[in-house]
Structure formats: structure tokens, C-alpha cells
Amino acid sequence: MAIVKHIKSRNANYSAAINYLLFEHDEKTGKKILDESGRSILRKEFYMDGLNCDPMSFDKECELTNAHFHKNKKHEDIKSHHYIISYDPADVTENGLTGERAQAISLELAKQMFPGYQALVVTHTDGHNESGNIHTHIVINSVRKSAVERQPYMDKPHEEAAGYKHRSTDKFMNTFKKTVMDRCQQEGLHQIDLLAPAERKITQKEYTAQKHGQQKLDEINQKIIEDGLKPTSTVFLTQKEYLRNAIDECAATSNSFDEFQSKLLELFQVSVIEHRGRYSYLHPDRQKRITERALGTRYGKEHLEQTFLRKDPLAILYVRSHLRLVVNLQTNVKAMQTQFAQHRSDLRIFKLIIPFQVHMLSSSHPHGLQLYLQHQFHRHLRCLLRKPFQNNLPSLADHCRLFQMYFHHSQRQLQSYKYL
């Protein structure tokens, strides 16, 4: 399964890219590994090609292009884009993938996706920490050297012109991923759907932060152990990973959003709110919320509501359908002003909800049962209007629970009379 990663760089030293791709580096520190004589160690196996440039003079040619078009003069300008295509390790043994073959595939992909740009295409066979997965690095200069034909993913005027800076938009990334998927299928390689949202979304930035954080934590724990003490924590968690673990634990034991919300706050000091149809989480050490999109689909409203529903099948109000009931009691200030207004508001909402419940519960039953349920509903509604109820009004949730009791009681009665 080939995956695609993207890293943007503001480093004006293009030689750093060449040094990293050709020479061995420490995966933890990112520093170059030297031999006994202090010289750089060439990587054991790699394949390199240049696109619109000589690979060994990639750095100088990029600088000349930038100067010609008067681009990338500021420190904050993005100087280059680094794309990584990682192939499935199983492709080596099962599908005969080699470094040379991966280089040929990736070079064709680079020509197709980065026309007019100076690019360095290098394939490594050692993988991360010598894991063995073959992967290809495609480093491009951010400024287009020559004009090309306009491509479908280009949405800005003159984006195909020379001197235009590369933009790694969502539209471009989706096109790139789709192209990689199609090519892997043509080559008979393992492939997954790269366009489907990930259940656990971990970006390159988060991955790097976790790696560096774990390294620092290990150094601190080593000093603590040398002092004869026991470390309190051995695993470094990013703020997003802390939220994921907290959500997983609380969602596993919650039957509703309210219960889920309370447990997150009580056990992990994490606040969760619903905003514009999505959940947003606030880490205890942050002031800005993290949306469900940044964590993955597993931590979104849709997935969690389905999780709550599976645990409580009688939670009828959470049944997904094309019907939509737009009611917000918390912001209905006028309905909260007097007891009479609250009672009248509850009844209006109740009249909307109960027919929806009747429809969802009785749609698969005979017509006679539907009429019987409607009759039970009107009986229940008349009971709510009696004077004893007006002095001590039940909540809307009590109304719904009472209706469910009526419904199941009615079902048992009909079964005893063999109506079902």
C-alpha cells in the first residue's frame, strides 16, 4: 500500500536536501553520520534522477531559477516541497518490487505531477530505521522553471506559466494520491484508498513532534534512573494523542453525549462542544480547540453517535434518517422565562417528536398497529394536559421515556391478544 506524505520547507539551502538523500543520517537527531575519519558515509543503496536539472547541481540550478524570476527572497517564503511515496514492505517479497523498479515508477509520477519544475527523485531501500520498506523522495523547487500545459487540478489563473510557485492544495493532493493509486494498481502492487479519511489522522508534524518528545523524555528518564528513582511516565504523548486516548476510553463506557462530555471533563479535564455539526475538543494545556477533523473520523460526531446508539438501542432520538428536527432548547431563552411558556414549548416539541418516533417504530408493522399507536399517543397527550401535570411538569426527556414505556407496553398487549 503506497502512501503519500508532503513536507514544505523554508530552508534556502538546497544542498541540505542533496546531503540528506545521498548520505546516512541518524533518524533520531537528523544529523549526518560520520566515519572514523570524520567523513560522510554514503547510503548503501539508492537511485537518483533529476527532472529538468542535473541531480548533482540541483541546488545551484534552483538558486538560478529563483533569481531569474525574483522569487523566494524572503525568509518566510516556501523554498521547496518534499513529497515521499512509501511502498508496502510486502511488495518486495510478494510482487517483486525493487529499488530500481520503484525509482522508474516514481520518476514517471514526478514527470506527470510536477511538469516544468526542477525536481530531485531519489529512492531508498532501507526504510525508516532500516524497516525495509522502499520509498522515494521527490524534492521540487517551489518555482516553476518552464511553462507547461494547464492541468485539471490547477484552479488559479496562469498557474501553468513559468515563474509560478507550486501550491500543494487539497485538490492537487487528491489528484496526486489518485494518480499513485492508479499506478500501483497497474503495477500489481498493494494499495489502499488514500482518498478515504483516516480513522486516526497523524500528520508529519505530529509524528515529528512525538519522535522528538519521546527522545527528550528518554533522556530525562535516564537521569532519573541514574539517581535511583522511578520515572512517572515512559511514553510521550502529543496533545492530539492525549485527546485520542481520552476519547477512546470515555466513549467505550458512555451511552450518550452528555455522559461522554461529563466523563471527559471529570477524568481528563478535556472539554468537548458541538459546533456547526462537529465536535471540538479543548486540551487542558491549550486555549484553542482541536476539531474532530484533526484527530480522525473515529473521533467525530457521526462515529461517536453511532457508538452511543449501539449501546442504547432505545435512544430513538439518535436514529439517523433523512428527517431532520431542528430544535435547540438550550438557546430558546423565551421558552425558559416562565413555567407556562416552558410547558407550552415542551408540548409543541413533543408533538413533533412523537409522530417521528411512531413512524420510526411502527413503519415495519401492520396498519392496525399504526392506528393503535396513534390512539395511544393521543391518550398520552391528553394525560399531559391534565391539571396534576401542570403543577409539577415533567421534562421533555421524561415525556420521551414515558412514550417509550407506552409503546413497549402496547406491543406486549397486542402480542398477548395475537394482533402481531
C-alpha positions in Angstrom: 0.0 0.0 0.0 1.8 3.1 -1.2 1.2 6.2 0.9 2.0 9.8 0.1 3.4 12.4 2.5 4.1 16.1 2.0 6.6 18.4 3.7 7.1 22.1 2.9 10.5 23.7 3.6 11.6 27.3 4.1 15.2 26.4 4.1 17.1 28.3 1.4 20.0 25.8 1.5 19.0 23.4 -1.3 22.3 21.5 -0.6 20.8 20.2 2.6 18.3 18.1 0.6 21.1 16.5 -1.5 23.1 15.7 1.6 20.2 14.0 3.3 19.2 12.0 0.3 22.8 10.8 -0.5 24.4 10.3 2.9 23.4 8.3 6.0 21.7 10.3 8.8 20.7 9.5 12.4 16.9 9.0 12.4 16.6 10.4 15.9 18.7 13.5 15.7 18.6 14.1 11.9 22.4 14.7 11.9 24.8 13.2 9.4 26.6 10.0 10.4 30.4 10.3 10.1 33.1 7.6 9.9 36.2 7.4 11.9 37.9 10.0 9.7 35.0 12.4 10.1 33.8 11.9 6.6 30.2 11.5 5.5 29.0 7.9 4.8 27.3 7.3 1.5 24.0 5.4 1.7 24.3 1.7 0.9 21.7 1.6 -1.9 19.9 4.5 -3.6 18.7 5.5 -7.0 18.8 9.1 -8.2 17.5 11.1 -11.1 16.9 14.8 -11.9 13.9 16.3 -13.5 14.6 19.5 -15.6 18.0 19.7 -13.9 21.2 17.8 -13.3 20.8 15.9 -9.9 24.3 16.8 -8.7 23.8 20.5 -9.4 20.1 20.7 -8.2 20.9 23.3 -5.5 22.7 25.7 -7.8 20.1 25.4 -10.6 17.3 26.1 -8.2 19.0 29.2 -6.9 19.4 30.5 -10.5 15.8 29.9 -11.3 14.7 31.8 -8.1 17.0 34.7 -9.1 15.7 34.8 -12.6 12.1 35.1 -11.5 12.8 37.2 -8.4 11.2 34.7 -6.1 12.0 33.2 -2.7 13.8 36.3 -1.4 12.1 36.4 2.0 12.8 34.1 4.9 9.1 33.1 5.2 8.8 32.0 1.6 8.5 28.3 0.9 11.6 27.3 -1.0 10.9 23.7 -1.8 8.3 20.9 -1.4 9.3 17.4 -0.3 7.0 14.5 -1.3 7.5 10.9 -0.1 6.0 7.9 -1.7 6.3 4.8 0.6 5.5 1.4 -0.8 4.2 -1.6 1.1 7.1 -3.8 2.5 5.1 -6.8 1.3 5.6 -5.7 -2.3 9.2 -6.7 -2.1 8.6 -10.3 -1.4 5.1 -10.8 -3.0 5.2 -8.6 -6.0 8.9 -8.4 -6.9 9.3 -4.6 -6.1 13.0 -3.5 -6.2 14.6 -0.1 -5.7 15.2 0.2 -9.4 11.6 -0.5 -10.3 10.3 1.9 -7.6 12.6 4.6 -9.0 11.2 4.1 -12.5 7.6 4.3 -11.2 8.2 7.4 -9.1 10.1 9.2 -11.9 7.1 8.8 -14.2 4.8 10.0 -11.4 7.1 13.1 -10.9 7.0 13.9 -14.6 3.3 13.6 -14.6 2.6 15.6 -11.5 5.4 18.2 -11.5 5.9 19.3 -15.1 8.1 22.4 -15.5 9.6 22.1 -12.0 13.2 21.2 -11.1 13.0 18.0 -9.1 15.3 15.6 -7.4 13.9 12.0 -7.4 15.8 9.6 -5.1 14.7 6.1 -4.0 15.9 4.5 -0.8 15.6 0.8 0.0 16.5 0.7 3.7 13.3 2.3 5.0 12.8 4.2 8.3 15.2 2.7 10.9 16.1 0.0 8.4 12.5 -1.2 8.3 13.0 -2.4 4.8 10.1 -0.5 3.1 11.2 1.0 -0.2 10.3 4.7 -0.5 11.0 7.5 -2.9 11.8 11.2 -2.1 10.7 13.8 -4.6 12.1 17.3 -3.8 11.0 20.1 -6.1 11.9 23.7 -6.3 8.8 25.8 -5.4 9.2 28.0 -8.6 8.3 26.6 -12.0 11.2 26.8 -14.4 9.3 26.5 -17.7 5.7 26.9 -18.8 3.5 23.7 -19.3 0.0 22.8 -20.4 -2.7 23.6 -18.0 -3.7 20.7 -15.8 -7.2 19.8 -14.3 -6.0 20.4 -10.7 -4.9 24.0 -11.5 -7.5 26.5 -10.2 -5.6 29.8 -10.3 -5.1 32.0 -13.4 -1.7 31.5 -15.1 -0.8 28.6 -12.8 0.8 26.8 -15.7 3.1 29.8 -16.5 6.9 29.9 -15.8 7.8 31.5 -12.6 4.6 30.4 -10.8 5.0 28.9 -7.4 3.8 25.4 -6.6 0.7 25.1 -4.4 0.1 21.9 -2.6 -3.7 22.3 -2.3 -6.2 19.7 -1.3 -7.3 19.4 -5.0 -3.7 18.8 -6.0 -3.0 16.2 -3.2 -6.2 14.3 -4.1 -5.1 14.2 -7.7 -1.6 13.1 -6.7 -3.0 10.3 -4.4 -5.4 9.2 -7.1 -2.6 9.0 -9.6 -0.4 7.0 -7.2 -3.3 4.6 -6.5 -3.9 4.0 -10.2 -0.2 3.4 -11.0 0.2 0.9 -8.1 -2.8 -1.0 -9.4 -1.4 -1.1 -12.9 1.9 -2.4 -11.5 0.1 -5.0 -9.4 1.3 -3.6 -6.1 -0.6 -3.5 -2.8 -2.7 -0.3 -2.4 -5.4 1.2 -0.1 -7.8 4.0 -0.7 -5.7 7.1 0.0 -8.7 9.4 -0.5 -10.8 7.9 2.3 -10.4 9.9 5.6 -8.2 8.2 8.1 -9.7 6.9 11.4 -6.6 8.2 13.2 -5.1 11.2 11.4 -1.5 11.7 12.2 0.3 14.4 10.2 4.0 14.5 9.6 4.3 17.4 12.0 2.7 15.4 14.8 4.8 12.4 14.0 8.0 14.5 14.2 6.8 16.1 17.5 6.1 12.7 19.0 9.5 11.4 17.9 11.5 14.4 19.4 9.3 14.4 22.5 10.0 10.7 23.2 13.7 11.3 22.7 13.8 14.1 25.3 11.6 12.1 27.7 14.0 9.1 27.4 17.0 11.3 28.2 15.2 12.8 31.3 14.1 9.3 32.5 17.7 8.0 32.1 18.9 10.7 34.5 16.1 9.9 36.9 17.0 6.2 36.9 20.7 7.0 37.5 19.6 8.9 40.6 17.9 5.7 41.9 14.3 6.9 41.2 11.5 5.5 39.1 10.2 7.6 36.2 6.5 8.5 36.4 6.0 8.4 32.6 7.8 6.5 29.9 5.7 7.3 26.8 5.5 10.8 25.4 2.0 11.8 24.2 1.3 14.7 21.9 -1.7 16.8 22.7 -3.7 15.2 19.9 -2.7 11.7 21.0 -3.8 12.6 24.6 -7.2 13.6 23.3 -7.5 10.4 21.2 -6.7 8.1 24.2 -9.2 10.1 26.4 -11.9 9.9 23.8 -11.4 6.2 23.3 -11.7 5.5 27.0 -14.7 7.7 27.7 -16.6 6.7 24.5 -16.3 3.0 25.4 -18.3 3.5 28.7 -20.7 6.2 27.7 -24.3 5.8 26.5 -24.9 9.4 25.4 -23.1 12.6 24.5 -24.0 14.2 27.9 -22.4 11.3 29.7 -19.4 11.3 27.3 -19.0 15.1 27.9 -19.1 14.7 31.7 -16.5 11.8 31.8 -14.1 13.7 29.5 -14.1 16.7 31.8 -14.0 14.8 35.0 -11.4 12.2 34.2 -9.1 14.0 31.7 -10.0 17.7 32.1 -10.9 17.8 28.4 -13.8 20.0 27.3 -15.9 19.0 24.2 -18.6 21.0 22.5 -20.6 20.7 19.3 -20.0 23.5 16.8 -21.6 23.6 13.3 -22.3 19.9 13.4 -18.9 18.8 14.5 -17.1 18.1 17.8 -14.3 20.3 19.1 -12.0 19.3 21.9 -10.0 21.5 24.3 -6.8 20.1 25.7 -6.2 21.1 29.4 -2.9 22.8 28.3 -4.4 24.7 25.3 -6.5 27.7 24.8 -7.6 26.9 21.2 -9.8 23.9 20.5 -8.8 21.0 18.2 -11.5 19.9 15.8 -12.5 16.3 15.1 -11.1 16.6 11.6 -7.6 17.0 13.1 -7.9 13.8 15.1 -9.6 11.4 12.6 -13.0 10.1 11.7 -13.1 7.8 14.7 -13.3 10.9 16.9 -16.1 12.7 15.0 -19.7 13.3 15.9 -21.0 10.8 13.3 -18.9 7.9 14.5 -19.4 8.6 18.2 -23.2 9.0 17.9 -23.3 5.6 16.3 -21.2 4.2 19.1 -23.6 5.6 21.7 -26.6 4.2 19.7 -25.2 0.7 19.6 -25.0 0.6 23.4 -28.5 2.1 23.9 -30.8 0.9 21.1 -33.8 2.6 22.7 -32.2 6.0 22.2 -34.6 6.7 19.4 -33.8 10.4 19.1 -30.3 9.5 17.8 -31.6 7.3 14.9 -30.0 8.6 11.7 -32.5 9.3 8.9 -33.3 11.8 6.2 -35.8 13.5 8.6 -34.3 16.5 10.4 -35.8 18.1 13.6 -34.2 21.5 14.2 -34.7 22.3 17.9 -32.3 23.9 20.3 -33.7 24.1 23.8 -30.6 25.5 25.4 -30.7 28.7 23.3 -34.5 29.0 23.4 -34.4 31.8 26.0 -38.1 32.8 25.7 -39.2 29.3 26.4 -37.3 29.4 29.7 -38.8 32.6 31.0 -42.0 31.3 32.6 -43.2 27.9 33.6 -46.3 28.3 31.4 -44.1 29.1 28.4 -41.8 26.2 29.1 -44.8 23.8 29.3 -46.2 25.1 26.1 -42.8 24.9 24.3 -42.4 21.3 25.6 -45.7 20.3 24.2 -45.0 21.8 20.8 -41.7 19.9 20.6 -43.4 16.8 22.0 -46.0 16.9 19.2 -43.2 17.0 16.7 -41.1 14.3 18.2 -43.7 11.6 19.0 -45.1 11.3 15.4 -41.4 10.9 14.3 -41.0 8.2 16.9 -44.2 6.5 15.9 -43.1 6.5 12.3 -39.7 5.1 13.1 -41.0 2.3 15.4 -44.2 1.3 13.5 -43.2 1.6 9.9 -42.5 -2.1 9.6 -45.7 -3.2 11.4 -49.3 -3.8 10.0 -51.6 -0.8 9.5 -53.7 -1.9 12.5 -50.8 -1.5 14.9 -50.1 2.0 13.5 -53.6 3.1 14.2 -53.4 1.6 17.7 -50.1 3.5 18.4 -51.6 6.8 17.2 -54.5 6.2 19.6 -52.1 5.6 22.4 -50.2 8.8 21.6 -53.4 10.9 21.8 -54.3 9.3 25.1 -50.9 10.1 26.4 -51.1 13.7 25.2 -54.4 14.2 27.0 -52.8 13.0 30.2 -50.1 15.6 29.9 -52.7 18.3 29.7 -54.4 17.4 33.0 -54.0 19.8 36.0 -51.9 17.5 38.2 -49.2 17.5 35.5 -49.3 21.3 35.1 -48.3 21.8 38.7 -45.3 19.6 38.5 -44.3 19.4 34.9 -42.1 16.5 33.7 -39.2 17.3 31.5 -39.1 16.7 27.7 -36.8 13.7 28.3 -39.4 12.3 30.8 -42.0 12.7 28.1 -40.0 10.6 25.7 -39.2 7.9 28.2 -42.9 7.8 29.1 -43.8 7.4 25.5 -41.3 4.5 25.1 -42.9 2.8 28.1 -46.4 3.3 26.4 -45.0 1.8 23.2 -43.5 -1.3 24.6 -46.5 -1.9 26.9 -48.8 -1.6 23.9 -46.6 -4.1 22.0 -46.9 -6.6 24.8 -50.7 -6.1 25.0 -51.0 -6.7 21.2 -48.8 -9.8 21.4 -51.0 -11.2 24.2 -54.1 -10.7 22.0 -52.2 -12.1 18.9 -52.5 -9.0 16.9 -48.9 -9.3 15.8 
